[in-house]
Amino acid sequence: VQLVESGGGLVQSGGSLRLSCAASGFTFSAYSMSWYRQGPGKERELVAGISYDGRSTNYVDSVKGRFTISRDNAKNTVYLQMSSLKPEDTAVYYCSVFRLRRYWGQGTQVTVSS
């Protein structure tokens, strides 16, 4: 299993970013996918999840209405569109899949300046 995130960066408060996670080494279309984040001095938290077919999504309350998770099973890629970003969204964002055990990507840094 390999998960490779991209798309992070520095953005001003109120701005937008789209994160991507390219997956390989497993049957991507058969598994739910998730985005987690870990801010400075904080525990890692679940941000959003999406079912194997993309029909069902869930979000942590703090990002509802601002973030959208989606997937393209033809490209083995999951996305996180982030809008109206706030400084408290600053974190390393990780793509994850649970397949017998939980796998993580290397993470991508998102920094939101005020």
C-alpha positions in Angstrom: 0.0 0.0 0.0 1.3 3.4 -1.0 -0.4 6.7 -0.4 1.2 10.0 -1.7 -0.3 13.3 -0.8 0.2 16.6 -2.6 -1.2 20.0 -2.8 -0.4 21.5 0.5 1.2 25.0 0.9 0.9 28.4 2.5 -2.4 30.3 2.0 -4.0 33.3 3.5 -7.0 33.1 5.8 -10.1 32.7 3.6 -8.2 31.1 0.8 -8.6 27.6 -0.7 -6.4 24.6 -1.4 -7.1 21.2 -3.0 -5.2 18.2 -1.6 -4.7 15.1 -3.6 -3.8 11.6 -2.5 -2.6 9.1 -5.1 -3.1 5.5 -4.0 -1.5 2.3 -5.2 -0.9 -1.3 -4.0 -4.5 -2.2 -3.3 -7.9 -2.2 -5.0 -8.7 1.4 -4.4 -12.3 1.3 -5.5 -13.1 -1.3 -2.8 -12.1 0.8 0.2 -13.3 3.8 2.1 -10.7 6.5 2.3 -10.1 9.2 4.9 -8.2 12.5 5.5 -6.7 13.2 8.9 -4.8 16.1 10.2 -2.4 16.9 13.0 -1.9 20.5 14.1 1.0 21.8 16.1 0.9 20.3 19.6 -2.4 18.5 18.8 -3.4 14.9 18.4 -4.2 13.6 14.9 -7.9 13.9 14.1 -10.2 12.6 11.5 -11.2 15.4 9.1 -13.3 13.6 6.4 -14.1 10.2 5.1 -15.7 8.8 1.9 -17.2 5.5 1.1 -15.7 3.1 -1.5 -18.1 4.4 -4.1 -18.2 8.0 -3.2 -21.8 8.0 -2.2 -21.3 8.6 1.5 -19.2 11.2 3.1 -18.6 12.4 6.7 -16.8 15.4 8.2 -15.7 16.6 11.6 -17.9 19.5 12.7 -15.2 22.1 12.4 -14.9 21.7 8.6 -18.5 21.1 7.6 -19.6 23.5 4.9 -15.9 24.4 4.1 -14.2 21.1 3.1 -15.3 18.6 0.5 -13.9 15.1 0.1 -14.2 13.3 -3.2 -12.6 10.5 -5.1 -11.9 9.4 -8.7 -11.7 5.6 -8.7 -10.5 5.6 -12.3 -7.4 7.6 -11.2 -7.0 5.9 -7.8 -7.1 9.3 -6.2 -8.9 11.0 -3.3 -9.2 14.7 -2.9 -9.9 17.2 -0.2 -11.1 20.6 -1.4 -10.6 23.1 1.4 -12.3 26.5 1.2 -12.6 29.5 3.7 -9.5 28.3 5.4 -8.8 29.5 8.9 -5.5 29.7 10.8 -6.7 26.8 13.0 -6.8 24.6 9.9 -2.9 24.7 9.9 -1.7 21.1 10.2 -0.1 18.3 8.4 -2.8 16.5 6.4 -2.6 12.8 5.9 -4.4 10.4 3.6 -5.4 7.1 5.1 -6.9 3.7 4.4 -7.8 0.8 6.7 -6.9 -2.5 5.0 -6.2 -5.1 7.7 -4.4 -2.2 9.5 -4.4 1.5 9.0 -2.0 2.9 6.4 -0.8 6.5 6.2 0.8 8.7 3.6 3.8 10.9 4.4 1.6 14.0 4.9 1.4 17.4 3.3 1.8 20.6 5.2 -1.0 23.2 5.1 -0.3 26.6 6.7 -3.0 29.2 6.9 -1.8 32.7 7.7 -4.0 35.3 9.4 
